[in-house]
Amino acid sequence: MDAGLSATPAAHVRSRAARRAAALRAESAATAALTVLGQKWVLRIVRVLGDQKQRFCELQDALGGANSATLSQRLKLLEDEGLIDRRIISEVPPWVEYSLTEKGADLRQAIGPIDAWADRWVARQ
């Protein structure tokens, strides 16, 4: 009789542990994403790049005041995260073009509803 009673709680504990592990994995992914996305200029860079390739100076102008060093760091971060492509153009003088990857374009689409939410609620304050 004891064996039957102890089997049910043990199965329940494993199930709870599995659910907890899955939630932790999901939380870790969201936390990691928000750590990157929460850095200054990151979302604006993704939004500004849109569907077109841009050079560093074009991005800097479009962002309206991003420090060169900070912009360089953020572009490198976004490249490392697979959100943007960096392409060196071998003309004289050489320059670099940036564009969104498929992953970056997907993120840009996700930003749209956040912008709409902000527009709706910021207007009420």
A tleap script that builds the chain and sets N, CA, C and O, in Angstrom:
source leaprc.protein.ff14SB
mol = sequence {
  NMET ASP ALA GLY LEU SER ALA THR PRO ALA
  ALA HIE VAL ARG SER ARG ALA ALA ARG ARG
  ALA ALA ALA LEU ARG ALA GLU SER ALA ALA
  THR ALA ALA LEU THR VAL LEU GLY GLN LYS
  TRP VAL LEU ARG ILE VAL ARG VAL LEU GLY
  ASP GLN LYS GLN ARG PHE CYS GLU LEU GLN
  ASP ALA LEU GLY GLY ALA ASN SER ALA THR
  LEU SER GLN ARG LEU LYS LEU LEU GLU ASP
  GLU GLY LEU ILE ASP ARG ARG ILE ILE SER
  GLU VAL PRO PRO TRP VAL GLU TYR SER LEU
  THR GLU LYS GLY ALA ASP LEU ARG GLN ALA
  ILE GLY PRO ILE ASP ALA TRP ALA ASP ARG
  TRP VAL ALA ARG CGLN
}
set mol.1.N position { 0.822 -1.182 0.000 }
set mol.1.CA position { 0.000 0.000 0.000 }
set mol.1.C position { 0.871 1.252 0.000 }
set mol.1.O position { 0.568 2.209 -0.712 }
set mol.2.N position { 1.949 1.262 0.788 }
set mol.2.CA position { 2.848 2.405 0.818 }
set mol.2.C position { 3.521 2.625 -0.525 }
set mol.2.O position { 3.756 3.766 -0.922 }
set mol.3.N position { 3.833 1.547 -1.226 }
set mol.3.CA position { 4.503 1.663 -2.519 }
set mol.3.C position { 3.614 2.416 -3.500 }
set mol.3.O position { 4.103 3.244 -4.268 }
set mol.4.N position { 2.320 2.138 -3.483 }
set mol.4.CA position { 1.393 2.823 -4.380 }
set mol.4.C position { 1.259 4.295 -4.043 }
set mol.4.O position { 1.142 5.123 -4.946 }
set mol.5.N position { 1.275 4.636 -2.766 }
set mol.5.CA position { 1.146 6.039 -2.362 }
set mol.5.C position { 2.405 6.839 -2.674 }
set mol.5.O position { 2.320 7.998 -3.080 }
set mol.6.N position { 3.557 6.234 -2.490 }
set mol.6.CA position { 4.789 6.978 -2.719 }
set mol.6.C position { 5.081 7.140 -4.209 }
set mol.6.O position { 5.810 8.057 -4.587 }
set mol.7.N position { 4.529 6.272 -5.069 }
set mol.7.CA position { 4.779 6.377 -6.508 }
set mol.7.C position { 4.095 7.613 -7.086 }
set mol.7.O position { 4.650 8.257 -7.977 }
set mol.8.N position { 2.930 7.950 -6.611 }
set mol.8.CA position { 2.207 9.095 -7.141 }
set mol.8.C position { 2.925 10.408 -6.837 }
set mol.8.O position { 3.125 11.203 -7.754 }
set mol.9.N position { 3.325 10.671 -5.582 }
set mol.9.CA position { 4.047 11.914 -5.334 }
set mol.9.C position { 5.378 11.993 -6.070 }
set mol.9.O position { 5.769 13.076 -6.506 }
set mol.10.N position { 6.084 10.873 -6.221 }
set mol.10.CA position { 7.370 10.889 -6.926 }
set mol.10.C position { 7.152 11.275 -8.389 }
set mol.10.O position { 7.931 12.048 -8.946 }
set mol.11.N position { 6.100 10.744 -9.015 }
set mol.11.CA position { 5.804 11.091 -10.408 }
set mol.11.C position { 5.436 12.573 -10.496 }
set mol.11.O position { 5.811 13.266 -11.442 }
set mol.12.N position { 4.707 13.036 -9.508 }
set mol.12.CA position { 4.307 14.442 -9.487 }
set mol.12.C position { 5.528 15.358 -9.332 }
set mol.12.O position { 5.604 16.409 -9.969 }
set mol.13.N position { 6.472 14.958 -8.493 }
set mol.13.CA position { 7.689 15.740 -8.277 }
set mol.13.C position { 8.499 15.811 -9.571 }
set mol.13.O position { 8.980 16.881 -9.946 }
set mol.14.N position { 8.652 14.670 -10.256 }
set mol.14.CA position { 9.393 14.678 -11.521 }
set mol.14.C position { 8.709 15.567 -12.538 }
set mol.14.O position { 9.373 16.306 -13.265 }
set mol.15.N position { 7.412 15.507 -12.598 }
set mol.15.CA position { 6.665 16.330 -13.531 }
set mol.15.C position { 6.858 17.811 -13.204 }
set mol.15.O position { 7.060 18.629 -14.102 }
set mol.16.N position { 6.797 18.147 -11.934 }
set mol.16.CA position { 7.012 19.529 -11.500 }
set mol.16.C position { 8.444 19.954 -11.820 }
set mol.16.O position { 8.674 21.070 -12.286 }
set mol.17.N position { 9.402 19.067 -11.571 }
set mol.17.CA position { 10.810 19.374 -11.856 }
set mol.17.C position { 11.012 19.600 -13.354 }
set mol.17.O position { 11.749 20.501 -13.757 }
set mol.18.N position { 10.360 18.785 -14.169 }
set mol.18.CA position { 10.472 18.956 -15.621 }
set mol.18.C position { 9.872 20.289 -16.056 }
set mol.18.O position { 10.431 20.993 -16.896 }
set mol.19.N position { 8.712 20.623 -15.463 }
set mol.19.CA position { 8.085 21.914 -15.791 }
set mol.19.C position { 8.970 23.067 -15.344 }
set mol.19.O position { 9.114 24.058 -16.059 }
set mol.20.N position { 9.551 22.939 -14.180 }
set mol.20.CA position { 10.427 23.977 -13.654 }
set mol.20.C position { 11.669 24.150 -14.529 }
set mol.20.O position { 12.094 25.276 -14.787 }
set mol.21.N position { 12.249 23.046 -14.984 }
set mol.21.CA position { 13.427 23.097 -15.864 }
set mol.21.C position { 13.078 23.760 -17.195 }
set mol.21.O position { 13.852 24.563 -17.716 }
set mol.22.N position { 11.916 23.424 -17.739 }
set mol.22.CA position { 11.483 24.041 -18.999 }
set mol.22.C position { 11.264 25.538 -18.826 }
set mol.22.O position { 11.640 26.327 -19.693 }
set mol.23.N position { 10.662 25.928 -17.718 }
set mol.23.CA position { 10.446 27.356 -17.451 }
set mol.23.C position { 11.769 28.081 -17.285 }
set mol.23.O position { 11.920 29.209 -17.755 }
set mol.24.N position { 12.721 27.455 -16.630 }
set mol.24.CA position { 14.031 28.066 -16.445 }
set mol.24.C position { 14.745 28.259 -17.784 }
set mol.24.O position { 15.372 29.293 -18.015 }
set mol.25.N position { 14.648 27.255 -18.666 }
set mol.25.CA position { 15.260 27.384 -19.996 }
set mol.25.C position { 14.625 28.530 -20.760 }
set mol.25.O position { 15.328 29.322 -21.387 }
set mol.26.N position { 13.308 28.629 -20.716 }
set mol.26.CA position { 12.605 29.703 -21.417 }
set mol.26.C position { 12.966 31.052 -20.820 }
set mol.26.O position { 13.172 32.020 -21.552 }
set mol.27.N position { 13.045 31.124 -19.500 }
set mol.27.CA position { 13.404 32.379 -18.837 }
set mol.27.C position { 14.828 32.776 -19.199 }
set mol.27.O position { 15.105 33.954 -19.424 }
set mol.28.N position { 15.720 31.815 -19.256 }
set mol.28.CA position { 17.105 32.098 -19.597 }
set mol.28.C position { 17.215 32.648 -21.007 }
set mol.28.O position { 17.991 33.574 -21.245 }
set mol.29.N position { 16.450 32.097 -21.956 }
set mol.29.CA position { 16.467 32.585 -23.335 }
set mol.29.C position { 15.931 34.011 -23.387 }
set mol.29.O position { 16.513 34.871 -24.049 }
set mol.30.N position { 14.831 34.263 -22.697 }
set mol.30.CA position { 14.256 35.608 -22.689 }
set mol.30.C position { 15.193 36.596 -22.004 }
set mol.30.O position { 15.357 37.722 -22.474 }
set mol.31.N position { 15.798 36.190 -20.914 }
set mol.31.CA position { 16.734 37.055 -20.192 }
set mol.31.C position { 17.941 37.379 -21.056 }
set mol.31.O position { 18.393 38.523 -21.097 }
set mol.32.N position { 18.460 36.375 -21.743 }
set mol.32.CA position { 19.611 36.601 -22.625 }
set mol.32.C position { 19.245 37.563 -23.751 }
set mol.32.O position { 20.023 38.457 -24.084 }
set mol.33.N position { 18.067 37.382 -24.335 }
set mol.33.CA position { 17.627 38.270 -25.421 }
set mol.33.C position { 17.451 39.696 -24.913 }
set mol.33.O position { 17.880 40.645 -25.569 }
set mol.34.N position { 16.825 39.854 -23.753 }
set mol.34.CA position { 16.601 41.192 -23.217 }
set mol.34.C position { 17.898 41.876 -22.796 }
set mol.34.O position { 17.988 43.103 -22.822 }
set mol.35.N position { 18.890 41.100 -22.415 }
set mol.35.CA position { 20.196 41.670 -22.077 }
set mol.35.C position { 20.804 42.334 -23.302 }
set mol.35.O position { 21.382 43.416 -23.195 }
set mol.36.N position { 20.683 41.710 -24.450 }
set mol.36.CA position { 21.195 42.289 -25.694 }
set mol.36.C position { 20.298 43.435 -26.153 }
set mol.36.O position { 20.783 44.526 -26.454 }
set mol.37.N position { 18.998 43.188 -26.207 }
set mol.37.CA position { 18.064 44.176 -26.749 }
set mol.37.C position { 17.924 45.415 -25.877 }
set mol.37.O position { 17.538 46.476 -26.366 }
set mol.38.N position { 18.232 45.289 -24.598 }
set mol.38.CA position { 18.101 46.412 -23.684 }
set mol.38.C position { 19.250 47.400 -23.744 }
set mol.38.O position { 19.185 48.453 -23.110 }
set mol.39.N position { 20.289 47.091 -24.483 }
set mol.39.CA position { 21.423 48.006 -24.562 }
set mol.39.C position { 21.084 49.205 -25.449 }
set mol.39.O position { 20.362 49.084 -26.439 }
set mol.40.N position { 21.611 50.332 -25.079 }
set mol.40.CA position { 21.335 51.576 -25.788 }
set mol.40.C position { 21.660 51.435 -27.269 }
set mol.40.O position { 22.697 50.882 -27.634 }
set mol.41.N position { 20.777 51.933 -28.111 }
set mol.41.CA position { 20.881 51.991 -29.567 }
set mol.41.C position { 20.517 50.689 -30.269 }
set mol.41.O position { 20.261 50.723 -31.472 }
set mol.42.N position { 20.479 49.560 -29.599 }
set mol.42.CA position { 20.294 48.279 -30.282 }
set mol.42.C position { 18.967 48.232 -31.044 }
set mol.42.O position { 18.965 47.966 -32.246 }
set mol.43.N position { 17.853 48.480 -30.379 }
set mol.43.CA position { 16.562 48.416 -31.067 }
set mol.43.C position { 16.451 49.488 -32.143 }
set mol.43.O position { 15.864 49.256 -33.200 }
set mol.44.N position { 17.008 50.646 -31.877 }
set mol.44.CA position { 16.973 51.717 -32.885 }
set mol.44.C position { 17.787 51.339 -34.111 }
set mol.44.O position { 17.382 51.644 -35.233 }
set mol.45.N position { 18.920 50.686 -33.925 }
set mol.45.CA position { 19.735 50.247 -35.059 }
set mol.45.C position { 18.944 49.260 -35.907 }
set mol.45.O position { 18.907 49.379 -37.132 }
set mol.46.N position { 18.314 48.291 -35.263 }
set mol.46.CA position { 17.524 47.288 -35.988 }
set mol.46.C position { 16.388 47.969 -36.732 }
set mol.46.O position { 16.127 47.635 -37.887 }
set mol.47.N position { 15.713 48.906 -36.103 }
set mol.47.CA position { 14.602 49.617 -36.730 }
set mol.47.C position { 15.085 50.441 -37.921 }
set mol.47.O position { 14.447 50.440 -38.974 }
set mol.48.N position { 16.206 51.145 -37.763 }
set mol.48.CA position { 16.722 52.028 -38.812 }
set mol.48.C position { 17.246 51.234 -40.011 }
set mol.48.O position { 17.086 51.663 -41.153 }
set mol.49.N position { 17.866 50.087 -39.761 }
set mol.49.CA position { 18.389 49.304 -40.884 }
set mol.49.C position { 17.269 48.843 -41.813 }
set mol.49.O position { 17.426 48.842 -43.034 }
set mol.50.N position { 16.163 48.460 -41.238 }
set mol.50.CA position { 15.005 48.102 -42.056 }
set mol.50.C position { 15.341 47.158 -43.184 }
set mol.50.O position { 16.008 46.144 -42.979 }
set mol.51.N position { 14.880 47.489 -44.373 }
set mol.51.CA position { 15.058 46.630 -45.537 }
set mol.51.C position { 16.211 47.071 -46.428 }
set mol.51.O position { 16.355 46.570 -47.543 }
set mol.52.N position { 17.020 47.986 -45.960 }
set mol.52.CA position { 18.076 48.518 -46.822 }
set mol.52.C position { 19.451 48.398 -46.184 }
set mol.52.O position { 19.587 48.364 -44.961 }
set mol.53.N position { 20.453 48.335 -47.028 }
set mol.53.CA position { 21.836 48.329 -46.562 }
set mol.53.C position { 22.229 49.760 -46.267 }
set mol.53.O position { 21.832 50.685 -46.977 }
set mol.54.N position { 23.017 49.940 -45.206 }
set mol.54.CA position { 23.467 51.280 -44.858 }
set mol.54.C position { 24.925 51.256 -44.450 }
set mol.54.O position { 25.426 50.276 -43.899 }
set mol.55.N position { 25.583 52.347 -44.732 }
set mol.55.CA position { 26.961 52.512 -44.311 }
set mol.55.C position { 26.971 53.065 -42.892 }
set mol.55.O position { 25.956 53.544 -42.387 }
set mol.56.N position { 28.149 52.987 -42.255 }
set mol.56.CA position { 28.292 53.417 -40.874 }
set mol.56.C position { 27.817 54.856 -40.682 }
set mol.56.O position { 27.036 55.144 -39.776 }
set mol.57.N position { 28.294 55.754 -41.541 }
set mol.57.CA position { 27.939 57.171 -41.378 }
set mol.57.C position { 26.454 57.410 -41.606 }
set mol.57.O position { 25.871 58.296 -40.979 }
set mol.58.N position { 25.821 56.625 -42.505 }
set mol.58.CA position { 24.378 56.750 -42.728 }
set mol.58.C position { 23.609 56.303 -41.486 }
set mol.58.O position { 22.630 56.935 -41.090 }
set mol.59.N position { 24.057 55.225 -40.889 }
set mol.59.CA position { 23.434 54.765 -39.649 }
set mol.59.C position { 23.580 55.802 -38.548 }
set mol.59.O position { 22.625 56.107 -37.833 }
set mol.60.N position { 24.779 56.336 -38.421 }
set mol.60.CA position { 25.034 57.321 -37.374 }
set mol.60.C position { 24.138 58.548 -37.553 }
set mol.60.O position { 23.592 59.064 -36.578 }
set mol.61.N position { 23.988 59.012 -38.784 }
set mol.61.CA position { 23.111 60.154 -39.061 }
set mol.61.C position { 21.650 59.817 -38.766 }
set mol.61.O position { 20.930 60.621 -38.173 }
set mol.62.N position { 21.219 58.627 -39.182 }
set mol.62.CA position { 19.831 58.220 -38.973 }
set mol.62.C position { 19.496 58.077 -37.492 }
set mol.62.O position { 18.357 58.297 -37.080 }
set mol.63.N position { 20.494 57.707 -36.697 }
set mol.63.CA position { 20.266 57.550 -35.260 }
set mol.63.C position { 20.301 58.893 -34.539 }
set mol.63.O position { 19.826 59.001 -33.408 }
set mol.64.N position { 20.847 59.894 -35.167 }
set mol.64.CA position { 20.826 61.235 -34.597 }
set mol.64.C position { 21.658 61.398 -33.345 }
set mol.64.O position { 21.147 61.848 -32.319 }
set mol.65.N position { 22.911 61.048 -33.408 }
set mol.65.CA position { 23.774 61.367 -32.284 }
set mol.65.C position { 24.448 60.206 -31.599 }
set mol.65.O position { 24.972 60.362 -30.496 }
set mol.66.N position { 24.450 59.066 -32.210 }
set mol.66.CA position { 25.146 57.927 -31.602 }
set mol.66.C position { 26.647 58.163 -31.662 }
set mol.66.O position { 27.191 58.499 -32.714 }
set mol.67.N position { 27.300 57.989 -30.546 }
set mol.67.CA position { 28.747 58.097 -30.465 }
set mol.67.C position { 29.369 57.015 -31.345 }
set mol.67.O position { 28.893 55.880 -31.364 }
set mol.68.N position { 30.435 57.364 -32.077 }
set mol.68.CA position { 31.073 56.410 -33.005 }
set mol.68.C position { 31.534 55.133 -32.309 }
set mol.68.O position { 31.325 54.032 -32.820 }
set mol.69.N position { 32.152 55.278 -31.156 }
set mol.69.CA position { 32.653 54.102 -30.435 }
set mol.69.C position { 31.501 53.214 -29.974 }
set mol.69.O position { 31.568 51.991 -30.096 }
set mol.70.N position { 30.456 53.823 -29.450 }
set mol.70.CA position { 29.300 53.058 -28.984 }
set mol.70.C position { 28.610 52.377 -30.149 }
set mol.70.O position { 28.240 51.206 -30.056 }
set mol.71.N position { 28.433 53.102 -31.247 }
set mol.71.CA position { 27.791 52.519 -32.422 }
set mol.71.C position { 28.610 51.336 -32.941 }
set mol.71.O position { 28.045 50.302 -33.297 }
set mol.72.N position { 29.911 51.477 -32.985 }
set mol.72.CA position { 30.778 50.377 -33.425 }
set mol.72.C position { 30.602 49.158 -32.532 }
set mol.72.O position { 30.512 48.033 -33.022 }
set mol.73.N position { 30.554 49.378 -31.224 }
set mol.73.CA position { 30.371 48.267 -30.279 }
set mol.73.C position { 29.027 47.579 -30.489 }
set mol.73.O position { 28.950 46.350 -30.495 }
set mol.74.N position { 27.976 48.365 -30.660 }
set mol.74.CA position { 26.645 47.783 -30.841 }
set mol.74.C position { 26.547 47.024 -32.158 }
set mol.74.O position { 25.932 45.960 -32.216 }
set mol.75.N position { 27.145 47.558 -33.207 }
set mol.75.CA position { 27.131 46.858 -34.489 }
set mol.75.C position { 27.874 45.530 -34.390 }
set mol.75.O position { 27.435 44.529 -34.956 }
set mol.76.N position { 28.981 45.516 -33.684 }
set mol.76.CA position { 29.742 44.282 -33.483 }
set mol.76.C position { 28.905 43.281 -32.680 }
set mol.76.O position { 28.874 42.095 -33.008 }
set mol.77.N position { 28.231 43.755 -31.633 }
set mol.77.CA position { 27.363 42.900 -30.831 }
set mol.77.C position { 26.257 42.289 -31.689 }
set mol.77.O position { 25.998 41.088 -31.620 }
set mol.78.N position { 25.608 43.126 -32.495 }
set mol.78.CA position { 24.517 42.644 -33.341 }
set mol.78.C position { 25.017 41.659 -34.398 }
set mol.78.O position { 24.317 40.715 -34.762 }
set mol.79.N position { 26.220 41.889 -34.880 }
set mol.79.CA position { 26.825 40.947 -35.822 }
set mol.79.C position { 27.111 39.617 -35.125 }
set mol.79.O position { 26.818 38.554 -35.672 }
set mol.80.N position { 27.677 39.675 -33.929 }
set mol.80.CA position { 27.974 38.462 -33.157 }
set mol.80.C position { 26.700 37.684 -32.829 }
set mol.80.O position { 26.724 36.455 -32.771 }
set mol.81.N position { 25.600 38.386 -32.617 }
set mol.81.CA position { 24.321 37.743 -32.293 }
set mol.81.C position { 23.602 37.232 -33.537 }
set mol.81.O position { 22.558 36.588 -33.430 }
set mol.82.N position { 24.151 37.514 -34.711 }
set mol.82.CA position { 23.546 37.045 -35.952 }
set mol.82.C position { 22.372 37.872 -36.423 }
set mol.82.O position { 21.559 37.404 -37.220 }
set mol.83.N position { 22.275 39.112 -35.933 }
set mol.83.CA position { 21.157 39.973 -36.304 }
set mol.83.C position { 21.468 40.866 -37.501 }
set mol.83.O position { 20.555 41.283 -38.214 }
set mol.84.N position { 22.737 41.161 -37.727 }
set mol.84.CA position { 23.116 41.973 -38.876 }
set mol.84.C position { 24.298 41.334 -39.604 }
set mol.84.O position { 25.085 40.582 -39.030 }
set mol.85.N position { 24.385 41.663 -40.882 }
set mol.85.CA position { 25.532 41.277 -41.698 }
set mol.85.C position { 26.395 42.508 -41.901 }
set mol.85.O position { 25.897 43.622 -42.064 }
set mol.86.N position { 27.686 42.284 -41.889 }
set mol.86.CA position { 28.664 43.343 -42.150 }
set mol.86.C position { 29.398 42.937 -43.412 }
set mol.86.O position { 30.012 41.872 -43.465 }
set mol.87.N position { 29.336 43.781 -44.425 }
set mol.87.CA position { 29.954 43.457 -45.706 }
set mol.87.C position { 30.957 44.539 -46.070 }
set mol.87.O position { 30.612 45.718 -46.142 }
set mol.88.N position { 32.196 44.135 -46.298 }
set mol.88.CA position { 33.247 45.076 -46.695 }
set mol.88.C position { 33.215 45.204 -48.208 }
set mol.88.O position { 33.312 44.215 -48.934 }
set mol.89.N position { 33.078 46.432 -48.667 }
set mol.89.CA position { 33.069 46.725 -50.090 }
set mol.89.C position { 34.496 47.086 -50.483 }
set mol.89.O position { 35.084 48.009 -49.918 }
set mol.90.N position { 35.048 46.366 -51.444 }
set mol.90.CA position { 36.461 46.563 -51.778 }
set mol.90.C position { 36.637 47.532 -52.946 }
set mol.90.O position { 37.190 47.177 -53.987 }
set mol.91.N position { 36.170 48.725 -52.758 }
set mol.91.CA position { 36.411 49.790 -53.716 }
set mol.91.C position { 37.338 50.792 -53.055 }
set mol.91.O position { 37.607 50.707 -51.857 }
set mol.92.N position { 37.820 51.728 -53.830 }
set mol.92.CA position { 38.700 52.744 -53.261 }
set mol.92.C position { 37.888 54.021 -53.101 }
set mol.92.O position { 37.360 54.524 -54.093 }
set mol.93.N position { 37.768 54.553 -51.927 }
set mol.93.CA position { 38.184 53.967 -50.650 }
set mol.93.C position { 37.208 52.867 -50.220 }
set mol.93.O position { 36.019 52.934 -50.530 }
set mol.94.N position { 37.712 51.858 -49.509 }
set mol.94.CA position { 36.826 50.775 -49.059 }
set mol.94.C position { 35.841 51.284 -48.005 }
set mol.94.O position { 36.144 52.211 -47.254 }
set mol.95.N position { 34.674 50.673 -47.958 }
set mol.95.CA position { 33.703 51.001 -46.921 }
set mol.95.C position { 32.966 49.738 -46.510 }
set mol.95.O position { 33.137 48.677 -47.111 }
set mol.96.N position { 32.156 49.868 -45.490 }
set mol.96.CA position { 31.412 48.732 -44.940 }
set mol.96.C position { 29.924 49.036 -45.039 }
set mol.96.O position { 29.487 50.155 -44.772 }
set mol.97.N position { 29.154 48.025 -45.427 }
set mol.97.CA position { 27.701 48.132 -45.441 }
set mol.97.C position { 27.125 47.166 -44.409 }
set mol.97.O position { 27.633 46.061 -44.214 }
set mol.98.N position { 26.062 47.605 -43.761 }
set mol.98.CA position { 25.373 46.782 -42.771 }
set mol.98.C position { 23.950 46.517 -43.259 }
set mol.98.O position { 23.316 47.385 -43.859 }
set mol.99.N position { 23.465 45.322 -42.996 }
set mol.99.CA position { 22.093 44.967 -43.329 }
set mol.99.C position { 21.593 43.939 -42.317 }
set mol.99.O position { 22.377 43.276 -41.638 }
set mol.100.N position { 20.278 43.826 -42.235 }
set mol.100.CA position { 19.688 42.844 -41.329 }
set mol.100.C position { 19.774 41.443 -41.931 }
set mol.100.O position { 19.613 41.259 -43.137 }
set mol.101.N position { 20.026 40.480 -41.085 }
set mol.101.CA position { 19.927 39.082 -41.478 }
set mol.101.C position { 18.460 38.679 -41.401 }
set mol.101.O position { 17.610 39.494 -41.042 }
set mol.102.N position { 18.163 37.451 -41.729 }
set mol.102.CA position { 16.793 36.955 -41.586 }
set mol.102.C position { 16.356 37.041 -40.121 }
set mol.102.O position { 15.221 37.410 -39.821 }
set mol.103.N position { 17.268 36.696 -39.223 }
set mol.103.CA position { 16.994 36.768 -37.790 }
set mol.103.C position { 16.726 38.219 -37.367 }
set mol.103.O position { 15.814 38.482 -36.584 }
set mol.104.N position { 17.517 39.149 -37.886 }
set mol.104.CA position { 17.332 40.561 -37.570 }
set mol.104.C position { 16.026 41.107 -38.121 }
set mol.104.O position { 15.350 41.896 -37.462 }
set mol.105.N position { 15.669 40.685 -39.338 }
set mol.105.CA position { 14.405 41.120 -39.939 }
set mol.105.C position { 13.223 40.589 -39.130 }
set mol.105.O position { 12.208 41.271 -38.987 }
set mol.106.N position { 13.353 39.386 -38.607 }
set mol.106.CA position { 12.308 38.815 -37.762 }
set mol.106.C position { 12.161 39.628 -36.477 }
set mol.106.O position { 11.047 39.880 -36.018 }
set mol.107.N position { 13.280 40.030 -35.907 }
set mol.107.CA position { 13.247 40.887 -34.717 }
set mol.107.C position { 12.583 42.214 -35.042 }
set mol.107.O position { 11.776 42.713 -34.259 }
set mol.108.N position { 12.914 42.783 -36.182 }
set mol.108.CA position { 12.322 44.075 -36.576 }
set mol.108.C position { 10.801 43.973 -36.644 }
set mol.108.O position { 10.096 44.896 -36.235 }
set mol.109.N position { 10.296 42.857 -37.158 }
set mol.109.CA position { 8.848 42.666 -37.197 }
set mol.109.C position { 8.259 42.572 -35.792 }
set mol.109.O position { 7.128 43.000 -35.562 }
set mol.110.N position { 9.013 42.020 -34.864 }
set mol.110.CA position { 8.543 41.910 -33.477 }
set mol.110.C position { 8.523 43.266 -32.783 }
set mol.110.O position { 7.754 43.467 -31.843 }
set mol.111.N position { 9.349 44.189 -33.229 }
set mol.111.CA position { 9.412 45.523 -32.626 }
set mol.111.C position { 8.166 46.335 -32.970 }
set mol.111.O position { 7.736 47.178 -32.183 }
set mol.112.N position { 7.588 46.083 -34.138 }
set mol.112.CA position { 6.408 46.836 -34.584 }
set mol.112.C position { 5.280 46.873 -33.563 }
set mol.112.O position { 4.799 47.959 -33.240 }
set mol.113.N position { 4.841 45.737 -33.044 }
set mol.113.CA position { 3.766 45.760 -32.039 }
set mol.113.C position { 4.171 46.497 -30.753 }
set mol.113.O position { 3.328 47.113 -30.101 }
set mol.114.N position { 5.435 46.435 -30.395 }
set mol.114.CA position { 5.889 47.172 -29.212 }
set mol.114.C position { 5.784 48.674 -29.471 }
set mol.114.O position { 5.365 49.432 -28.596 }
set mol.115.N position { 6.166 49.102 -30.677 }
set mol.115.CA position { 6.025 50.517 -31.052 }
set mol.115.C position { 4.563 50.949 -30.991 }
set mol.115.O position { 4.249 52.024 -30.479 }
set mol.116.N position { 3.679 50.114 -31.513 }
set mol.116.CA position { 2.244 50.435 -31.503 }
set mol.116.C position { 1.726 50.541 -30.073 }
set mol.116.O position { 0.960 51.450 -29.754 }
set mol.117.N position { 2.136 49.624 -29.220 }
set mol.117.CA position { 1.742 49.664 -27.811 }
set mol.117.C position { 2.225 50.959 -27.168 }
set mol.117.O position { 1.464 51.633 -26.473 }
set mol.118.N position { 3.475 51.302 -27.397 }
set mol.118.CA position { 4.030 52.526 -26.801 }
set mol.118.C position { 3.301 53.759 -27.307 }
set mol.118.O position { 2.992 54.662 -26.529 }
set mol.119.N position { 3.025 53.804 -28.603 }
set mol.119.CA position { 2.300 54.953 -29.155 }
set mol.119.C position { 0.916 55.089 -28.525 }
set mol.119.O position { 0.461 56.196 -28.238 }
set mol.120.N position { 0.257 53.966 -28.314 }
set mol.120.CA position { -1.099 53.984 -27.731 }
set mol.120.C position { -1.072 54.448 -26.282 }
set mol.120.O position { -1.926 55.236 -25.876 }
set mol.121.N position { -0.117 53.980 -25.497 }
set mol.121.CA position { -0.127 54.267 -24.070 }
set mol.121.C position { 0.651 55.506 -23.684 }
set mol.121.O position { 0.308 56.147 -22.691 }
set mol.122.N position { 1.677 55.870 -24.420 }
set mol.122.CA position { 2.419 57.078 -24.101 }
set mol.122.C position { 1.549 58.307 -24.366 }
set mol.122.O position { 1.648 59.311 -23.660 }
set mol.123.N position { 0.705 58.220 -25.380 }
set mol.123.CA position { -0.190 59.337 -25.713 }
set mol.123.C position { -1.168 59.619 -24.576 }
set mol.123.O position { -1.667 60.740 -24.469 }
set mol.124.N position { -1.450 58.656 -23.742 }
set mol.124.CA position { -2.417 58.818 -22.641 }
set mol.124.C position { -1.781 59.402 -21.386 }
set mol.124.O position { -2.493 59.727 -20.436 }
set mol.125.N position { -0.481 59.540 -21.361 }
set mol.125.CA position { 0.171 60.035 -20.129 }
set mol.125.C position { 0.235 61.533 -20.112 }
set mol.125.O position { 0.747 62.119 -19.158 }
savepdb mol mol.pdb
quit
